[in-house]
């Protein structure tokens, strides 16, 4: 079914609702659309890792399903270095991070003193570079290994509220820049490292920027987004590479969800006070929790597990609020929720679909790649987008059956794809290790 692309304009939204309906029903429909905006964000913005709410879903839009070097490519922008971070889109800007100078060549890592970190702002319509900030990496940055070089030193996706952009580089800290690229503040979160490197991306809640610094200091830290002052800190967060999840309970209360080894916990995002705990996955965790209708879904672990927890609990909710716990999931990649089903492409190259209410398997099928997958699945309109490292982007139908619509790649770019796409105004923004691309239907 074709869907109308909704814009966050109340007059426009109201015009979509038939005037022939009774006023009461029109108001109910308008309220439903507004709730959708609150939960899923503007159709124009993709302001953080995995988009509005972190749920990787742009449902009220139509996105391209086929492209290559000559077709539906609006622009491509050369990046100053490699990176596994995803692009974000806010207002008229696209923001992306990268690294250069060290850990580029797997046969010659180079000198760590030469490592530079980059934050780049581009015009989202043209791909023109507006500004770039180059940062000197911390001396505490871990030495490069073949494991680290797999994804590199720019793994965290930035976040923006439209006025400022916040970029996190692990032991090198959290940086705040104005929309025009002026440095605002810089804060450190710890100096520890771990084998695979840093990964968690920052999120914004009201006046706070929240970072999971489990790897750097075993803490989750909230900073005032204007001043950079530390507001609260959650200790004892172990072996968690997960980006924090801001989820809404059925009572309408926002909870901060942190998934770590053995435990999932819910917190008050304004104070850092713990609300509940639940027995979790008995291994380190990487995938981002996602939420829908008052339920949070978590994946993780090398043996792959998945679980669902109803929000709104208090104390130990393992018996009262854990809905299911399954021996399937993903070690690295995150899921997306669509029409009562969870979809994800595991890092082992397996596409999965389960019933979100029961956890029952609907289908499982191998994707057209033999490499590990690091980029998480994204929904655009009626399709799902799976980024493989070596075989381009696989487009799937949203269905109870595994249906490949297309497989798209750029023949002129053989660098890896480690990041999921961003979606804005019907366009896909895809980053490789060499370029940022904007894909849009040529008749738009």
N, C-alpha and C positions, 0 to 999 in steps of 0.2 A: 504494500500500500504506500503510495506517495504521501509524504508529509509536508505541510507548509513550514517554511523556516520562520520561526517566531522571533521577533525583535523585542527587546525590553522597553517597549513604549506602550504605556497603558492605553492611549487612544487607539493605537494600532491593534493591540490585543482585543479591545472591546469591539472594534470594527469587524473582527473575525467571527464574532458570535452573532448568530442570526437574530435580527430585530423582531422576527415573528414569534420568538419564544417569549413566554411570560417573564416578567421582570425578575421574579424570584429565581427562576432557573438560569437566567442570564447572569445574575449575581453569583450564583453557585459555581457556574462554569468559569467566570472571571476569577473567583477566589481560588479555584483549583489550579488555574494557570499561574497565578501569583505564587502559590505554594511551590509549584514546579520551579519557578525562577529562584525562590529561596533555596530549594534543595539542590538544584543543578546549575545555578548561575546563569549569567547572560549567555545568549547564543553566540555573542561576538567574542567573548573572552575565554581563555584557557590559562588561568592565572597561577597555577601551581602544578606540581608533579601529578599527572593523571587527571588534570582538569578540575572543574568546579566540584568541590566536596571530595576530591580524590577518587571519584568513582569511575573515571575514564569513559564517560558517556555523554555524547552529544546526540540526543535522540531526535530533537526537533530540527533536523537539517537534512540536506542531501549532499553527500560527499562523492567525489570521483571514485570509480571502481577500476578504471584502466588508465595507465600512463606509461610513458617511457621518455627517452631523451628528446623526442620530437612532439609528443602528444600530451596535452593537458599540463605541461610544465610552464608555469607562469614565470618563475625565475629560479636560479640557483646562486647561492652566495658562497664564495670560498671562505672557509674558516681558518683562523690563525693556527690551529692545532687540532689535536684529537680530542675525543671526549665521549662519555657514555651518558651524559645528562640529556634530558629531553628539552625541546624548546617550550617556552611559554608565550602566550599572546595576550596582551593587555592594551586596550585602546588601539592606537595606531602603531604599536611597537611589537616586535618580536625580540625576545631576550634568550640568550644561549650562553653557555660557558664552554671553555676549552682549555687545554694545556699544551705547552710546547717546550722544547729545549732538552728534555730528559725523558727516557722511557718511551721513545717513539719507535726506535728500531729494535726488534727482538734479538738481533745479533750484536748490537752495540748500544747498550743503554745510555751511554754518555755520562756526563758529569752532573750530579744532583744539584750543584750550585747554579746550574744553568736553567733549572726548572722555573717556568713562568706560568702563571694562571691568568686566564682571560675571562672578562665579562663583556659581552657584546650586545649592543642594541641596534636593531635594524628596522627600517620601515617595512611594515608587514605587507604592504601592497606592491612595493617595487623591489624589496631586498637590498636597498641602499643602506650602507652602514652609517648609522647616525653617530655612534661613539663606541669606543673600545677602551677598557681599562685593563692594564697589564700589571699584575701583582707578583712580587717575589715570594716564593713559597717558603714556609717555615723550615728552619734547619732540622726540625723534628720529623719532617716528612720521612716516611719509611723508604728504605732502599728499594729500588725496582727489582722485581723478580719476573719470571715468565707468568706467574699467576697474576701479579699486579698489572703487568702490561696488557693483559687480556682486556682490561677496561680502563685502566689509567688513573689519572689524578684529577679528573673533572667529571665526577660521577653524580654529584648532587644537582638536581634541577632547581633553578632559582624560583622565587615566589615574589609576586608584586601585588600591591594594593592600588596601583595606578599612579600613586604619587612617588613611590620609592620601589626599588628592586633590591632583594636580599639574596646573596649568593653565599653558599657554604662550601668550604674546602677542607673539612676535617680538621687536622691539627693546625692548619693555616688560619682557621677561624671563620667567623661569620662577618660578611661585609655588607654594609648598607650604602646604596647610592641613590641620589635623586633621579628622577625621570630623565634629567638632562645629563646625567653622568657625574654629578658632583659627589665626592666622597662625603658621607654623613657620619658614620661611625664604624668601628671594627671591634669585635669581641672574640675572645678565645674561649674554647669550651673544654680544653684538655689536650694532653700531649701524648697519649697512648696510641698505639697502632695495633692492627691485627692483620693476619696473613693476607686476606683478600682486599684489604684497604677500607676506605670509608664509602658510605653509600646513601645514608638517610638524607632526605631533602627537608628543608624548613617549610612550615605552614604558618598561616596567619589566623589569629582569632582576636577580633576586636582590636585592642591596642597592643597585642602581643605577637612577637615572632617566636615560634616554638621549634626547638631543635632536639632531635634524639641524638645525644652524644654518648650513647652506650659504648661505642668503640673507643672514643677519646677519653672518657672519664667515668663511665658507668652511670651517667646522669642524663635526665631529660631537663632542658633548661628553657625558661621563658624570659625573653628580653623585651623591654619597652621598645616598640618599633621606632619611636621618635628619638629617644636619647641613647638607646643601647644599654641602659641600666638593667642589671639582672633583677627580675621580679620574683621568681620562685625557682626551685630546683627539686626534682624528684630523684632520690638516690637509688642505688641498688638495681639498676637496669642493666642486665647482663646479656651479652651475646645476642644483641638485637641490631640488625641493620635496617629495620623497618622505618619508613616515614610515618610519623604520627597520623592517626585518623581522628577527625572531628565528626562525630556521629550524633544523630538526633534520636532520642528515645521516643516511644509512642506518646509519652506525656509532654513532648515538645522540649525536653531539656537536652542541651548540648553536652556530650561527654567526650573526653579525650581518651582515645583507646591506644594503649601501648602493648604490643605483642612482643614477648621476649621468651627466652628459653624457659620451659616448664609452666609459664604463667601468662595469662592475659589480664590486664588491669584497666579499669575505668577510673578516670580522674575528673575533678572539676577543672576545666581548662583555665579559669581565671585565678585559681589559688594553688593548683597542684595537689589539692587534697584528694586522697584516695577514696573512691566511692565503693568499689567492689573488686574482688579478685576471682579468677576462675582458673581451674587447672587447664594448662595449655598443651603446647607441643614440646615433647621432651628432646629438643635439639635447638640449635640456633635458628633464628627466623630472619627472613629477608623480605618476603612479599608484603605489600601494603594491605592492611585490613580495609575492607569496603563495607558500606552499610546500606541498608534499604529497609524501610518500614519498621524501624525500631529493632533491627537485628544486625549484628556485625558478623562478618565472615572472615576467617583467618586461615591462611595457608602457611606452610613452612616445613622445614626439616629435610635432611638428606634422604630419609626414607619416605618422604612426602606424606603429609597429613593435612586434613582440613577439618574445621569445626565451625559451628554456628552458635552464637550466644545472644539471647534476648537482652537488650539494654534496659536500664532502669532499676537494676538490683542494688542490694546493699550487703556488705560483708562478703563471705564466701558464697558465690552463686553457682558453684560447680553442679550441685544437685538440682537446684531450682530453676536455673536459667540457661544451662547448656542444652541446646536443642538436639545436636548430633555431633559425632566425632568419628571421622572416617580415616581409614588407612590409604588415602589417596590425596593428591594435591600437587604442590610444586616447591622446589627448593629456593628459587629465585623470583619467578614471575608471579604477577598479581592477577586476580580475576576481574570479570565485569558481570554485573547483574542485568538481565534482560528478561522481562515477561515471566517472572517466576523461575528463571533458570540461571545458573552460574556457568560461565564459560571461562576457560583459561587454556593457554598453550604452555605446557610445562617446559621447563628448561631442557628436558630430554627430547623435545620435538614432538610431543604427543598433544593433540587437541582433545580437550575434555569438555563435556557438558553434563551437568547434574541438575536434579530437581532441588531448588533452593530450600524448599520446606522440609523435605525428607532426607536429602543427601543421596537419593537413589540415582544411579548412573543412567543417563539417557543415551550418550554415545561416547566412544573413545576411538580416535583414529590418528594415524601417523601423518604429520605434516611433511611437505616436500623439502625436507632438509635433514642432513645427517649430523649437523653441528648443534651445539647447545644454543638455546635461545635465552637472551637476557632481556630483550625488550618486551614489555607487558602488552596484552591485548587492549584494544581501544574500540569503542562503538562509535560509528558515525551513521546516523539515520538507520537504514534497514540492513546495515552490513557491519561485519567485524573485521578488524585489521590486525594482522599478526606480523610483526617484524622479525624476520629471520636474519641471522648474521651474514649469510652467504648467498641466499636465494631470493633476496628482495622481500617485498611485502605481499603476503598472501591475503586475499580478500575472500571472506566467507559470508554466506547467507545466514541471517538469523533464523535458525530453524531447529527442529528436533532431530535433524539428520545432518551429517557432515557433508556440506556442499561447498566446493571451491568455485568461486565466481571468476577469479582471475589471479594471476601471479605477475607482479610488476617489479621491474628493476631498471637501473640505469646502466647501459653498456659501457659508458665512458667513465664510470666510477666503480672501481673494484674494492674500495675500502669497506670495512665492516659496518654493519648496522646494529648498534647496541641499544638503541633508545626507541621508545614508542612514539608515535606521532602525536602532534597537537592538532586540534580542530578549531577553526574559526571561520564563521560566515561561509560555510560550505567548502572551505579549503583545508587541505591537509598540509601540515608543516612537518617534514621528515628530515632528520639529521643523520648523516653518515660520519665517518671519521674525517671526511674531507670537506663536506659541503652541508649547507642547510638549503632545503628545497621547499618551494611552495607549489603544491599541486592543486589545480582548480579546473573545472570543466571549461573548455575553450569558448563555449557559447555564452558564458556569463560575462 
